């Protein structure tokens, strides 16, 4: 639905821009036709006028296109694995610097690498009816496809026949996915093979793993449990999104070289907020320069509290955050924002914003384990439809800037299982006890540090 609306808007804008350009050129032609063509300098004026018209029209079209993108299009910031959080010195490329950090870094005594819970695999608007995509989640390749019935399905990607990847050239047939190698068809509901085009009978044991999935809040989620236990809770549906009161305004995506537990633990690490995130967003994300005196005129102030929830929502926790800004030492109350960050399981967080003037919205913060020490983190923003798009896009951009400061820490730090803490850090240990509920006896652990998977 989002994609269709975006396409309609872009088409209308292009038609309007084309009509404006044609009128502009027509006016220029009339001016030239009225020129004194018998003048000895007519030819020079003609070409000069035409060049000026072409240049002016081109600049106008570019400016209008940029303005349209700024005001109406969702913000899309998809960062490469080596693009954020690494320092490239001595002429090295960022990719080389990132790979060197991955190889030489001590990882520490890690908890299990894949907790049990719901994880985002794809945004709904990125999967059209009849489309299939290959996604990596908890170290597994899965085929995510949308059947002709409109429902999203998630199956193991590899065909049990001869190992072809169902997502690489596979075709959606009804609610099934067809293998591109020999045409075997697997039902998205249960993974059972329902057709082998050259066989009289389909073996009863012919099947691929079907992942429990859910499509809610504009996202496709899968349930992972190391013991194949069925889902023990659901991700709540936000009625504002379902009913269209809040609309999609953009997303960011980062790949982070860290253990998954490091990322949500930030919510309980209250002390880091007023140290790492106090400098204004204008000071950037490179921690070597964020405290430059050039940008001291703008400062953020944070007040936060983290707490767990009780039964039946013991899998949830909550951070209450109050944000304020000072400009040249004076409090700017217009930019005060209250945020409630509710975490549901290990991989989904709802960052709900409320502002007296700028309205309400939510950022869906999702952490999906790709490999043991590689996390895909996305931020998807939905905001009140009657608020200009530039407002939520600015909020998302500001969130991205602050988040990338954490990325620089995570990409280079070591996990310490028994950290040296002071009394004011008590919420960190409380968070670790809370997060431990998502591990089971059979939860997979890191067997060895991989040093060959370069970016």
Rosetta blueprint (number, residue, H / E / L):
1 X L
2 X H
3 X H
4 X H
5 X H
6 X H
7 X H
8 X H
9 X H
10 X H
11 X H
12 X H
13 X H
14 X H
15 X H
16 X H
17 X H
18 X H
19 X H
20 X H
21 X H
22 X H
23 X H
24 X H
25 X H
26 X H
27 X H
28 X H
29 X H
30 X H
31 X H
32 X H
33 X H
34 X L
35 X L
36 X L
37 X L
38 X L
39 X L
40 X L
41 X L
42 X H
43 X H
44 X H
45 X H
46 X H
47 X H
48 X H
49 X H
50 X H
51 X H
52 X H
53 X H
54 X H
55 X H
56 X H
57 X H
58 X H
59 X H
60 X H
61 X H
62 X H
63 X H
64 X H
65 X H
66 X H
67 X H
68 X H
69 X H
70 X H
71 X H
72 X H
73 X L
74 X L
75 X E
76 X E
77 X E
78 X E
79 X L
80 X L
81 X L
82 X L
83 X L
84 X L
85 X L
86 X L
87 X L
88 X L
89 X L
90 X L
91 X L
92 X L
93 X L
94 X H
95 X H
96 X H
97 X H
98 X H
99 X H
100 X H
101 X H
102 X H
103 X H
104 X H
105 X L
106 X L
107 X L
108 X L
109 X L
110 X L
111 X L
112 X L
113 X L
114 X L
115 X L
116 X L
117 X E
118 X E
119 X E
120 X E
121 X E
122 X E
123 X E
124 X H
125 X H
126 X H
127 X L
128 X L
129 X L
130 X L
131 X L
132 X E
133 X E
134 X E
135 X E
136 X E
137 X E
138 X L
139 X L
140 X E
141 X E
142 X E
143 X E
144 X E
145 X E
146 X E
147 X L
148 X L
149 X L
150 X L
151 X L
152 X E
153 X E
154 X E
155 X E
156 X E
157 X L
158 X E
159 X L
160 X L
161 X L
162 X L
163 X L
164 X L
165 X E
166 X L
167 X L
168 X L
169 X L
170 X L
171 X E
172 X E
173 X E
174 X L
175 X L
176 X E
177 X E
178 X E
179 X L
180 X L
181 X L
182 X L
183 X L
184 X L
185 X E
186 X E
187 X E
188 X L
189 X L
190 X L
191 X L
192 X E
193 X E
194 X E
195 X E
196 X L
197 X L
198 X L
199 X L
200 X L
201 X L
202 X L
203 X L
204 X L
205 X L
206 X L
207 X E
208 X L
209 X L
210 X E
211 X L
212 X L
213 X E
214 X E
215 X E
216 X E
217 X L
218 X L
219 X E
220 X E
221 X E
222 X E
223 X E
224 X E
225 X L
226 X L
227 X L
228 X L
229 X L
230 X L
231 X L
232 X L
233 X L
234 X L
235 X L
236 X L
237 X L
238 X L
239 X H
240 X H
241 X H
242 X H
243 X L
244 X L
245 X L
246 X E
247 X E
248 X E
249 X E
250 X E
251 X E
252 X E
253 X E
254 X E
255 X E
256 X E
257 X L
258 X L
259 X L
260 X H
261 X H
262 X H
263 X H
264 X H
265 X H
266 X H
267 X H
268 X L
269 X L
270 X H
271 X H
272 X H
273 X H
274 X H
275 X H
276 X H
277 X L
278 X L
279 X E
280 X L
281 X H
282 X H
283 X H
284 X L
285 X L
286 X L
287 X L
288 X L
289 X L
290 X L
291 X L
292 X L
293 X H
294 X H
295 X H
296 X L
297 X L
298 X E
299 X E
300 X E
301 X E
302 X E
303 X E
304 X E
305 X E
306 X E
307 X E
308 X E
309 X L
310 X L
311 X L
312 X L
313 X L
314 X L
315 X L
316 X E
317 X E
318 X E
319 X E
320 X E
321 X E
322 X E
323 X E
324 X E
325 X E
326 X E
327 X E
328 X L
329 X L
330 X E
331 X E
332 X L
333 X H
334 X H
335 X H
336 X L
337 X E
338 X E
339 X E
340 X E
341 X E
342 X E
343 X E
344 X E
345 X L
346 X L
347 X L
348 X E
349 X E
350 X E
351 X E
352 X E
353 X E
354 X E
355 X E
356 X L
357 X L
358 X L
359 X E
360 X E
361 X E
362 X E
363 X E
364 X E
365 X E
366 X E
367 X E
368 X E
369 X E
370 X E
371 X E
372 X L
373 X L
374 X E
375 X E
376 X E
377 X E
378 X E
379 X E
380 X E
381 X E
382 X E
383 X E
384 X E
385 X L
386 X L
387 X L
388 X L
389 X H
390 X H
391 X H
392 X H
393 X H
394 X H
395 X H
396 X H
397 X H
398 X H
399 X H
400 X H
401 X H
402 X H
403 X H
404 X H
405 X H
406 X H
407 X H
408 X H
409 X H
410 X H
411 X L
412 X L
413 X L
414 X L
415 X L
416 X L
417 X L
418 X L
419 X L
420 X L
421 X L
422 X L
423 X H
424 X H
425 X H
426 X H
427 X H
428 X H
429 X H
430 X H
431 X H
432 X H
433 X H
434 X H
435 X H
436 X H
437 X H
438 X H
439 X L
440 X L
441 X L
442 X L
443 X L
444 X L
445 X L
446 X L
447 X L
448 X L
449 X L
450 X L
451 X L
452 X L
453 X L
454 X L
455 X L
